[in-house]
Structures are given as C-alpha cells and as structure tokens.
Amino acid sequence: MAINLMDLVKTAINTSGVADQIGSAVGLEKGKASSAIEAAIPVLLGGLVKKAATPSGASELSNIFKKQDAEPSILDNLGSLVSGGANSKLLGLGASLLPMLLGSSQASIVSVLMKLLGLGDKSVLSLLGALAPIVMGVVGKQAKSSGGFDPSILTNLLGGQSNLLSAALPSELKGVMGLADLGKAAGDAVSSAARSAEKAAEKAVASSPLGWILPLVALAALGFLAYNFMGGKKEEAKPQAKAPEVSSATAPEVKPAPEVPALPDLSALELPGGMTLDDLKKKLTGSFEGVAGTLGTITDVETAKSAVVKLEEAAKAYAELGMEKLPAAATTTLVPFLKPYFETVGGLLEKLYAIPGVKEIVEPVLGPMVASVAKLVG
C-alpha cells in the first residue's frame, strides 16, 4: 500500500500547530486556513510527482534533496520559521521553490486556486510558498527512510501517490497542471516497472560481474514509462483537441450565453433569507469547517458520540440555508466553491467509517447534508 504523503504533510502541520500562523502570514481569515491548506497540499505534491516522472526531473530532485539533507530539517523548527508573518523565513524559502515545483503552469494554477478558494493572487502565492518547504521536508524525510535520494527511489515514492492525488485534485487543477491522466493506470505502471527494475538489479548483481548495466537499462525504461504516462500523453493529446473541424465549427454554439455578462446580476438574485452570495459563502464556510473540525476530533465510538451535538448543529446550520431553493445561476457559481469542502469532508468520513461503530453514529446526522451537497456539485 502506497504511503500517503498528503497525510504526512498534514500531520507535520497539525503536530507543529502552525496552521493558524500560516493563515495569518498569508492574510487568511481565521477559520479558512485549514481548508485552504488542505486544497494547496495536493497541488504541490502533484508538481513533485510530475517532476519525478522524467529522468531529468528525478535527477534534479535528487540533487535538491541531498542539499536539503545536509542542513537542519525545517520540520524540527517550523514555529520559528513561520514567525514574522508575511516576512517569515518559510515564505522566503518557498518563493524559491515554487518555480521548480509548478514550472510554467504556475500562473494557471494560481488562477484556478483563486477561484476555488475565493482568495486573491497574493494570498494564493503566499500560501503555496509557505507550504512548499514543508512538503519538501516531508518528502525528503520519507525518501531518506525509504533508502535515500536516488532518482529511482524518488520516482517510486512519488509515482505511488498517483491514485491519492487523482482523488484529491479537482479536475480543473489536474487539467492546468498537465496531470489529467493521473490515476490508477499510471500508478500501477510505475509501480510495476519499479518492481521489475529492482528484480533486474538483484539478478544482475548476483549472476554477472557486468550486471550493473542491467539496472541502468531498467531504470531508463522506468523513466521512459513514467514519462509516457505523466507527460507524453498530455503532449500527444493536444493536437487531437484542436484538429477536428467540428469542434471549431461548433464552439460558438457551446457558448450561446456567456456567463461573464450574467455575473453582475448575481447580487440581485433573491437568495434564501434575503442573503447575498457572499453572505451565503460565509455561512457555508462556517458550516463545513464546523463539520470538518468536529470530525477531526473523532477517533473511536466514544468520541463520535461526544461529537454528535456539534455535528447536528453544523448540519442544522446547513439545512437552514435552503440550498435546494437556490436559483440555477447561484448554484452554478457555488459549485467550484463547494467542491473542495465536499471533498475534504468526504475524505474524513471515509477514514472514520472504517472505524467499527462510528458510521452508525455519524451517518444519520450528516447523511442528508452530504447527499444535498453531492447533488449540487454533481
């Protein structure tokens, strides 16, 4: 079973208690930090996965992690690195890492995150910058414990995150990051090739004084295979999207009523309780963060029972918003806003429902809310 690097990064942040400090440093309102961090972590890990999918990228990462290992780990001193707010050492370190992690897609990634999180570009860039050194620290530590910083180790470690990241990243982000094909096939192929490379290396060393040649060949094949899944397919797909004349001919018909002119009218929509769209977003944020925060306290049946009252309050607050009565224009606008929260809560519930007895306590309380949001986000 693949190691979940996303969970390890979250654990590092939660253990050090710097989530609120990071939120304050990047200008986030208190309470929004955890959900914003949750959305940004898979983006940075996705950048590493893509980087490690090519031989040259894996080699570059190998050199970076070796230099990083020669210095004191930032994970041991996160609190002091975050202190200083917008001028913290953590943001300074991250600013130098982002171009390497996100490459030429950085501007597009920031743009999509701005829409998903409802933040400005400076806040998104600062958030990514603050998290980048932490992500690198966690991955470097895990790579070291897995055998070191050789490119093949990094390729295997990061390639194993394919399925996890595919579930965590919204389709909009997978598209702009060039990770649209990220999924089971790519992860299985990289893992299978890695096992083949290891077996070839062992057999070669045992049977021949020239056996060192075979591991190199196997490693090259692994890099080529990973490149085809993570990078090559994307390049081949581009011409197919532009070539058919039907697409260009029908493109104007796909957009008969551009959404942009309709946006100014959203403020005039009659929403439940006379709220504005911004008011509704704030209430939804409070409800979802209340649910996520409470779910984070559950570890067994007893803590689940203790959490029921708070979960009922959050679910009731959501029900009172009357989301099923929203105009279609407002619903369409809210989908990208709701999706990260929905995925966060869904991920927490999936883990908690694996604990015997917890599902029977939690699902009756949150089931209607989850079903309602699932219907909205599709």
VMD Tcl script that draws the C-alpha trace (Angstrom):
set ca {
  {0.00 0.00 0.00}
  {1.39 3.40 -1.01}
  {2.46 5.83 1.67}
  {0.08 8.79 1.82}
  {2.36 11.82 1.60}
  {-0.60 14.20 1.84}
  {-1.48 12.82 5.25}
  {2.16 13.04 6.36}
  {2.30 16.73 5.38}
  {-0.96 17.44 7.22}
  {0.36 15.62 10.27}
  {3.56 17.70 10.23}
  {1.49 20.90 10.12}
  {-1.01 19.81 12.77}
  {1.67 18.45 15.10}
  {3.61 21.71 14.99}
  {0.42 23.77 15.36}
  {1.39 26.29 12.68}
  {-1.79 26.20 10.55}
  {-3.16 29.42 12.04}
  {0.25 31.07 11.81}
  {0.45 30.19 8.13}
  {-3.07 31.53 7.61}
  {-2.17 34.79 9.35}
  {1.09 35.11 7.40}
  {-0.71 34.87 4.05}
  {-3.63 37.08 5.07}
  {-6.35 34.46 5.54}
  {-9.26 34.98 7.88}
  {-9.11 32.74 10.91}
  {-11.01 29.54 10.18}
  {-10.18 29.46 6.48}
  {-6.58 28.37 6.93}
  {-7.22 24.65 7.32}
  {-9.41 24.31 4.21}
  {-7.03 26.42 2.11}
  {-4.05 24.36 3.27}
  {-5.99 21.17 2.53}
  {-6.51 22.32 -1.07}
  {-2.93 23.52 -1.63}
  {-1.02 20.44 -0.40}
  {-2.01 18.10 -3.28}
  {-1.09 20.84 -5.78}
  {2.49 20.96 -4.52}
  {2.76 17.18 -4.32}
  {1.33 16.97 -7.84}
  {4.16 19.22 -9.01}
  {6.68 16.86 -7.43}
  {5.01 13.81 -8.99}
  {5.19 15.38 -12.43}
  {8.81 16.40 -11.86}
  {9.84 12.91 -10.77}
  {8.13 11.33 -13.79}
  {11.04 12.22 -16.10}
  {14.67 11.08 -15.66}
  {15.99 14.65 -15.75}
  {13.36 15.84 -13.26}
  {14.04 12.96 -10.88}
  {17.77 13.69 -11.09}
  {17.17 17.38 -10.30}
  {15.03 16.46 -7.30}
  {17.71 14.04 -6.13}
  {20.28 16.85 -6.01}
  {17.86 19.19 -4.23}
  {17.02 16.64 -1.54}
  {20.70 15.83 -1.00}
  {21.45 19.51 -0.35}
  {18.38 19.78 1.86}
  {19.51 16.77 3.89}
  {22.84 18.43 4.64}
  {21.04 21.21 6.54}
  {18.89 21.13 9.71}
  {15.38 19.89 8.96}
  {12.76 22.64 8.78}
  {10.26 20.17 10.25}
  {12.08 20.41 13.58}
  {11.71 24.19 13.78}
  {8.54 25.16 11.93}
  {7.24 27.52 14.59}
  {10.21 29.88 14.42}
  {10.30 29.72 10.62}
  {6.68 30.87 10.38}
  {7.11 33.69 12.89}
  {7.44 37.02 11.21}
  {4.19 36.83 9.25}
  {4.48 37.85 5.62}
  {8.23 38.27 6.09}
  {8.77 34.83 7.59}
  {11.70 32.65 6.59}
  {9.26 29.93 5.48}
  {7.72 32.16 2.80}
  {11.19 33.20 1.68}
  {12.23 29.58 1.24}
  {9.01 28.75 -0.57}
  {9.33 31.58 -3.08}
  {12.50 29.97 -4.43}
  {10.88 26.51 -4.63}
  {7.63 27.33 -6.45}
  {9.12 27.78 -9.94}
  {10.71 24.34 -9.64}
  {7.54 22.71 -8.29}
  {4.95 24.31 -10.57}
  {7.00 25.24 -13.64}
  {5.33 27.09 -16.49}
  {1.87 26.18 -15.12}
  {2.29 28.38 -12.02}
  {0.15 31.29 -13.26}
  {-2.67 28.98 -14.39}
  {-2.57 27.04 -11.11}
  {-2.77 30.24 -9.07}
  {-5.71 31.43 -11.19}
  {-7.68 28.22 -10.60}
  {-6.94 28.25 -6.85}
  {-8.10 31.86 -6.65}
  {-11.50 30.78 -7.98}
  {-11.75 27.62 -5.89}
  {-10.70 29.26 -2.61}
  {-12.08 32.76 -3.16}
  {-8.67 34.34 -2.47}
  {-6.50 36.94 -4.18}
  {-3.40 36.04 -6.15}
  {-1.01 37.28 -3.45}
  {-2.69 35.15 -0.80}
  {-2.60 32.04 -3.00}
  {1.08 32.56 -3.88}
  {1.98 33.15 -0.24}
  {0.04 30.06 0.83}
  {1.83 27.87 -1.72}
  {5.14 29.44 -0.76}
  {4.59 28.76 2.94}
  {3.68 25.13 2.33}
  {6.34 24.31 -0.27}
  {9.27 23.92 2.20}
  {7.09 21.77 4.48}
  {6.11 19.49 1.60}
  {9.75 19.21 0.51}
  {10.81 18.46 4.09}
  {8.25 15.68 4.49}
  {9.02 14.09 1.11}
  {12.77 14.30 1.72}
  {12.40 12.68 5.13}
  {10.28 9.88 3.70}
  {12.67 9.32 0.79}
  {15.59 9.05 3.19}
  {13.78 6.45 5.28}
  {12.92 4.56 2.07}
  {16.55 4.19 1.07}
  {17.94 7.57 0.07}
  {17.66 10.17 -2.65}
  {18.48 8.18 -5.77}
  {16.23 9.14 -8.71}
  {14.73 5.64 -8.84}
  {13.66 5.85 -5.18}
  {12.08 9.27 -5.70}
  {10.28 8.06 -8.84}
  {8.81 5.08 -6.98}
  {7.88 7.08 -3.88}
  {6.18 9.92 -5.76}
  {4.72 7.71 -8.50}
  {2.88 5.80 -5.80}
  {0.87 8.95 -5.00}
  {-0.98 8.88 -8.35}
  {-4.29 7.45 -7.14}
  {-4.34 9.55 -3.98}
  {-3.69 12.79 -5.84}
  {-6.16 11.93 -8.57}
  {-8.88 11.76 -5.93}
  {-7.73 14.91 -4.13}
  {-7.17 17.27 -7.07}
  {-10.20 18.92 -8.72}
  {-10.39 18.32 -12.49}
  {-9.65 21.99 -13.14}
  {-6.30 21.71 -11.40}
  {-5.40 18.38 -12.98}
  {-6.02 20.00 -16.35}
  {-3.81 23.07 -15.90}
  {-1.08 21.02 -14.21}
  {-0.93 18.52 -17.07}
  {-2.00 15.70 -14.76}
  {-5.28 14.86 -16.46}
  {-4.14 11.24 -16.94}
  {-3.12 10.88 -13.32}
  {-4.74 7.72 -11.95}
  {-4.60 4.03 -11.39}
  {-3.09 3.03 -14.72}
  {-0.16 5.39 -14.32}
  {0.41 4.45 -10.70}
  {0.24 0.73 -11.40}
  {2.55 1.03 -14.39}
  {5.19 2.96 -12.47}
  {4.98 0.58 -9.51}
  {5.21 -2.47 -11.77}
  {8.18 -1.02 -13.62}
  {9.86 -0.22 -10.32}
  {9.49 -3.80 -9.13}
  {10.87 -5.06 -12.42}
  {13.86 -2.73 -12.11}
  {14.58 -3.96 -8.59}
  {14.41 -7.63 -9.64}
  {16.63 -6.97 -12.64}
  {19.19 -5.26 -10.42}
  {19.25 -8.11 -7.91}
  {19.54 -10.76 -10.58}
  {22.26 -8.90 -12.46}
  {24.42 -8.30 -9.41}
  {24.12 -11.92 -8.35}
  {24.88 -13.50 -11.72}
  {27.38 -11.33 -13.57}
  {30.31 -9.01 -12.91}
  {28.80 -6.81 -15.64}
  {25.39 -6.90 -14.01}
  {25.47 -3.16 -13.24}
  {24.44 -2.48 -16.84}
  {21.01 -4.08 -16.47}
  {19.79 -1.94 -13.55}
  {20.65 1.15 -15.56}
  {18.66 -0.14 -18.53}
  {15.72 -0.99 -16.26}
  {15.87 2.45 -14.65}
  {15.89 4.13 -18.05}
  {12.84 2.08 -19.03}
  {11.11 3.11 -15.83}
  {11.79 6.78 -16.52}
  {10.53 6.41 -20.09}
  {7.36 4.63 -18.96}
  {6.62 7.19 -16.27}
  {7.22 9.99 -18.78}
  {4.71 8.44 -21.20}
  {2.04 8.25 -18.53}
  {2.66 11.57 -16.81}
  {3.99 13.77 -19.57}
  {3.97 12.16 -23.00}
  {0.26 11.53 -23.14}
  {-0.51 15.15 -22.44}
  {1.62 16.34 -25.38}
  {0.01 13.81 -27.74}
  {-3.47 14.83 -26.67}
  {-3.07 18.49 -27.65}
  {-3.38 18.10 -31.43}
  {-6.47 15.91 -31.00}
  {-8.28 18.68 -29.17}
  {-7.63 21.21 -31.94}
  {-7.68 19.10 -35.10}
  {-11.39 18.23 -35.58}
  {-13.14 20.89 -37.62}
  {-16.38 20.08 -35.84}
  {-15.02 21.46 -32.56}
  {-14.05 24.81 -34.03}
  {-17.28 24.99 -36.00}
  {-19.50 24.29 -33.06}
  {-17.52 26.27 -30.49}
  {-19.71 29.41 -30.83}
  {-22.81 27.26 -30.21}
  {-21.37 25.90 -26.97}
  {-21.32 29.43 -25.55}
  {-24.61 30.99 -26.73}
  {-24.95 32.97 -23.49}
  {-21.55 33.83 -21.97}
  {-21.52 33.63 -18.21}
  {-19.46 36.77 -17.68}
  {-22.24 39.26 -18.52}
  {-24.55 37.40 -16.13}
  {-22.24 37.72 -13.12}
  {-23.21 41.29 -12.17}
  {-26.84 40.12 -11.82}
  {-25.97 37.58 -9.11}
  {-26.05 40.24 -6.41}
  {-29.67 40.94 -7.33}
  {-30.77 37.31 -7.01}
  {-33.24 36.54 -4.26}
  {-31.41 34.02 -2.10}
  {-32.90 32.24 0.93}
  {-33.39 34.58 3.88}
  {-32.52 37.66 1.83}
  {-28.80 36.79 1.87}
  {-26.22 37.94 -0.65}
  {-23.99 35.42 -2.38}
  {-21.08 36.48 -0.15}
  {-23.22 36.00 2.96}
  {-24.14 32.52 1.78}
  {-20.48 31.61 1.15}
  {-19.54 32.73 4.67}
  {-22.31 30.64 6.22}
  {-21.36 27.62 4.11}
  {-17.73 28.03 5.13}
  {-18.72 28.10 8.79}
  {-20.91 25.03 8.43}
  {-18.32 22.95 6.55}
  {-15.42 23.99 8.75}
  {-17.52 23.16 11.78}
  {-18.15 19.67 10.40}
  {-14.52 19.12 9.37}
  {-13.17 20.37 12.68}
  {-15.52 18.16 14.68}
  {-14.81 15.10 12.54}
  {-11.12 15.65 13.22}
  {-11.75 15.01 16.94}
  {-13.27 11.57 16.36}
  {-11.04 8.56 16.98}
  {-13.48 5.93 18.24}
  {-17.13 5.29 19.13}
  {-16.99 7.30 22.37}
  {-15.54 10.42 20.72}
  {-18.08 10.01 17.91}
  {-20.91 10.08 20.44}
  {-19.40 13.18 22.05}
  {-19.22 14.89 18.66}
  {-22.86 14.30 17.70}
  {-24.18 17.53 19.21}
  {-21.71 19.71 17.31}
  {-22.28 17.78 14.10}
  {-26.04 18.26 14.50}
  {-25.52 21.99 14.94}
  {-23.40 22.25 11.79}
  {-25.80 20.10 9.76}
  {-28.76 22.14 11.01}
  {-26.99 25.39 10.04}
  {-26.53 23.98 6.53}
  {-30.15 22.81 6.26}
  {-31.42 26.27 7.26}
  {-29.64 27.80 4.26}
  {-32.21 26.25 1.92}
  {-29.66 25.26 -0.72}
  {-32.28 23.26 -2.66}
  {-34.17 26.53 -3.31}
  {-31.23 28.37 -4.87}
  {-31.63 29.80 -8.38}
  {-29.71 27.88 -11.03}
  {-27.30 30.80 -11.61}
  {-26.31 30.86 -7.94}
  {-25.89 27.07 -7.82}
  {-23.58 27.12 -10.85}
  {-21.47 29.83 -9.23}
  {-21.20 27.95 -5.93}
  {-20.10 24.57 -7.34}
  {-16.33 25.34 -7.52}
  {-16.59 26.97 -4.08}
  {-18.30 23.93 -2.52}
  {-16.25 21.19 -4.15}
  {-13.04 21.48 -2.01}
  {-15.12 21.45 1.19}
  {-17.15 18.49 -0.03}
  {-14.02 16.52 -0.89}
  {-12.43 17.34 2.47}
  {-15.46 16.17 4.45}
  {-15.83 13.12 2.21}
  {-12.21 12.14 2.80}
  {-12.62 12.47 6.57}
  {-15.81 10.41 6.57}
  {-14.22 7.67 4.50}
  {-11.48 7.24 7.10}
  {-13.84 7.46 10.08}
  {-16.32 4.97 8.64}
  {-13.53 2.40 8.66}
  {-13.60 2.56 12.48}
  {-16.10 -0.03 13.79}
  {-19.29 1.56 15.11}
  {-18.55 5.15 14.03}
  {-20.55 5.14 10.79}
  {-23.73 4.11 12.62}
  {-23.38 7.20 14.83}
  {-22.24 9.82 12.32}
  {-24.08 8.94 9.11}
  {-27.64 9.59 10.39}
  {-26.52 13.10 11.37}
  {-24.52 14.09 8.31}
  {-26.13 11.87 5.66}
  {-28.75 14.42 4.49}
  {-26.17 17.22 4.32}
  {-23.69 15.10 2.37}
  {-26.42 13.96 -0.06}
  {-27.55 17.55 -0.61}
  {-24.04 18.80 -1.40}
  {-23.32 15.78 -3.60}
  {-26.38 16.66 -5.68}
  {-25.18 20.26 -6.03}
  {-21.58 19.52 -7.04}
  {-22.54 16.62 -9.28}
}
mol new
graphics top color blue
foreach p $ca { graphics top sphere $p radius 0.5 }
foreach p [lrange $ca 0 end-1] q [lrange $ca 1 end] { graphics top cylinder $p $q radius 0.2 }
display resetview
